[in-house]
Amino acid sequence: MTSPPDRSLPEPAVGPAERAAAAARSTWTSVAVNVVLSTVQVVVGWGTHSQALVADGLHSLSDIVADFVVLLANHHGQKDPDAEHPYGHQRFETAASLVLGSLLLIVGAGMLWSAASNLGPAAAVPTVHVAALWVAGGTLVAKELLFRYMLAVGKRVRSGMLIANAWHARSDAASSLVVALGIAGNLAGYPILDPIAAAIVGFLVARTGWTFGWRALHDLMDHAADEDEVAAIRSTLAGTPGVAGVHAVRTRKMGDLIVVDAHLDVDASITVEAGHAIAVAARDRVMQRHRVLDVMTHLDPWRPG
């Protein structure tokens, strides 16, 4: 499940240290919740003969692996620039999102294969115990609460990786709802609904993995920032005193930050020193107001009339 864009949020001034601390707190919370849920789901699912609950438990287990991927990316992504990485290590987060998407795609495909192999005549599917339904309901509530917490943290620090992980938790809540409905149908006299629910869980997991992986792949190929953000950056540059015009603005994603290249029109009659001061002021304005890692400017001579 993908997250809808939220353009109403202000751009908070969040430093790398605060982002790293927030990522660590929210991710360790997710690890703790998923360890408990995965254990309970697999054990109860196995004991109650619920294929859907076992599949959801394996899904929760994949979440734990995903959380550790996030923690690893959070640690390495905050490193300072060095000789080999002059723009920093922010793309480690993008690479982690690609790994996370690939992991979910593989897990989802495995779930689909397992569920398909277990689908057969209704008489061959055992009736599950009512305990499976209680566990599925409790899991649904826990995953929804986890999603709301992680999404709030991700939006506050403007971390695409954390927001992606939050929506991963929401997809878990959706899959848990499907599992609860499948178990309820099984208990109501339709046994085949339990393995069908397991197959739906696999599909949801695979679709989420594809979405995250495809988006991360585009960012690794220097995908531009969205049009609204580019327009806002252009406006900030154009509003700098001494800038007569802005053109050839190019952007590329670097993790959750943006690298900007722009041409600025300045009065051709001013000195090089004055032009340099205008370029520095324009860069500082963009750096202060937007999620930008660096701004490269080129000055073009402009003559009135």
N, C-alpha and C positions, 0 to 999 in steps of 0.2 A: 504494500500500500504506500502510495507516494504522498508527500506532504503538500498541501496547497500553499502557494506563495502568500506571505504575510507582509504587505508593504506598509502597514500602518505603524510598524515599530520604529522608534527612533534609533539612531545609531549610537549606542552607549560607548563611552570610553572605557573599554575593558582591556587591561594589559595582559601580556602573555602569561605572567605568573598567576593571575586570577583565573584566566581561561584554563590553565593546566590544573589548578586546584579544583575548579568546578567539575572538570572532566573526570578527574580521579574520584571525587566524592560520588558523583552520580553513577559512574561505572561500577565502583565497588558495591554500591547499593544494589545495582542490577545483578551483579554476580551473586550476592547473598540470597536475593529473592529467587533467582533461577536455580541455584543449587537445591534449595528446599523444594521448589515446585517440581523440578525434574525428578528428584528422588521419589517424591510422593506419587507423582503421576505414573512413573514406570512400574513401581512396586504395586500400587493399587490397580493399575491397568492390567498388569499381568495376572494378578490374583482374581480380578473380576471378569477376565476374558474380554476386555475391551480393546480392540485393535486401535480405535480412534484415540483413546486416552494414552496408550503406549506411544503412538505417533506424535501426539502433542508433547509427551514427555521428552522424546528425542529432539523435538523442536526446541524445547527449553534447554536441552543439553547443548544444542548448537549455539544458543544464545550465550552460553558461558564462554565458549570458544571465541565468539564474536566480541564479547566484552574484553577479553584479553588482547585481541587484536587492536581494539580501541585504546586500551591502556598503553600498549607498545607504541602505537602511533603518536599518542599524546606525549609520551616521554621523548621520542626522537624528533617530533615535529617542532618542539620548542627550542631546539639547539640554535645557537647563534650562527650567523653566516661564517663560512670559512673559505679557504682558497679554492676548494673544489666545489663548493656550493655558495657562490657569492650572493645569491638571492635568499639564502636561508634554506630550511628544511621543511617548509610548510607543505610541500607536495607529498610528504610522507603520509599525511592525513588522507590525501586523495588516493594514494596507493592502498592504504588500509581500507578505504571504502570499496575499492575494486576487489580486494581480497574478501571482504565481508560479503559483497554481492556474489562472488564466485562460490563461496562457501554455502550460502543460502540456496543458490541454484542447484548445486550438487545434492544437498540434503533434500530439497524439494523433489528433485527427480527420483531420488532413492525412495522417498515416501510414496510417490505415485506408483512406482514399479511394485513395491511391496503390497500396496492396497489393491492394485489391479490383479496381482497373483492370488489374492485371498478372496476376491469376489467370486461367488459361485451361487448355487441354489440356496434359497433362504434357509432351508432346513439344515444346511451345513454350517451356518453361522450360529454360534451359541448365544443364548440370552445372557446379557451382562447383569451384574449385581447392582443394586441401587446405590451402593457406596461410590461407584464410578461417577454417577451423576452429581453427587455432593462435591467430589473432588474437582470435577470439571467446572462447576459453578464457582467454587472458591478460587480456582485458577483464573477464571474470567475476571473476577473482581480485582485480584492481585495484579494482573497484567494491565488492566485499565488504569489503576492507581499509579503503577510504575511508569506507564506511558505519560501521564499528565505531569508527573514530577520531572522526568527526563526532558520532556519537551520544553517545560518552563526554564530549565537550566540551559538547554541548548540555545533558546531564543535570547536569553539574557546575555550570554557571552558571544552570541552570533557565531556559533560553531556548526557548520554543515555536517560534520561527522557526528556530533552529538545529536543533532536533529534527526539525522538518518537512523541512528541507533534508537532514538525515541519512537520513530514511526515503525521501526522493526518491532518494538514492544507492542505497538498498537495492532500490527498485523498478527502478533501472538494472541492478543485479546480477541480479535476477529476469529482466529482459528479455534480458540477455546470455546467461543460461542457456537461455532459449527459442531464441535465435538459434543458439547452439551445437548444440542438438538439431536444429533445422531444417537447418542446414548438414550435420550428420552424416547426417541422413536423405536429403538430396540426394545426398551422396557414396555412400550405400548403395543408390542406385537408385530413389529416390523424389523426383524433382526438384521436385514441387509443394510439398514441405514447406518449401522456402526462402521462397517468397512467403507461405505460411501463417504462418510464424514472424514475418515482417515485419508481418502483420496483427495478430498477438497482441501484438507490441511496441506497436503503435499503441493497442490497447485498454487495455493496462496503463498507458500514459502518460496517456490520457484519463481513466481511472478515478482515478488519483492526483491529477490536476488538479482533478477534480470534488470529491474529498474535501477537499483543502486549501482550495479556494475557498469551499465551503459552510460549512466551519468558521469561516473568517475573516469571512464575511458575517454569521454569527450573532454573532461577537464585536463587530463594528461596530454591531450593533443592541442593545448593552448586555446581552449574554448573561451570566447569573449564573455565579458560580464553581460547581464541582461540589459535590455535597451533603456529601461528606466534609470538604472544605476549609471550607465554611460552618459545619459542626458544630464543627470545631476552633477556628475564630474565636469562635464563640458560647461555647465552653468557656473560652477564654482571657479573654473579657470577664467571664463569670460568676465566674471565680476571682479577680477583682480585689477586694481588701479594701474593704468599704463598698458593694459592689454586691449588692443583694438579689435581683435578677432581671434577665433580659435578654429582650427581645421585639422584634418588628418589625425583624429583622435583614435587610438587603437588601445585595446585592453586585452589582457589574458589572465586567466585564473591561476592563482598560486595557492593551493589549499583553499582556505576561506578568505584569502586576501586577493588583491588585484594589482597587477603591474600595468602602469599607464604610460603611453607614449603620445605626445601631442605637439603640434606646431602652433606657436603663438605669434600673432602679428603685433609688432611694436613700431613706434615711430622711428623712421629711418634716420632721423636727424639727431637722435640721442647718442650718447657715448656707449661703448661696449660695457663699461662699468654700470651705467644706468640700466641697460638692457638685462645684464646679469642680475641686478637687484630685483627687477620685475619678475624674472624667471624663478628666483628663489622664493619670492613672496607667493607666486602662483603655486609652487610646489608645496609650500608650507600650508596654504589654505586647504589644498586637497588632502594632504596627510592628516590634518586635524579634523576634517569633516566626513571623511569616507574611510571605508575599510580597505585602505591602499597600502601596499608594501613599499612601492617606490614609484616615482614620477620622473620620467625623462622628457625634457622639453627642448624644442628646437625653435630658435627665434628667426622669424622672417621679417624683412624690412617692409614697412607700410608707410605710404604717403597719402595724406588727406586729399580727397578729390580724385 
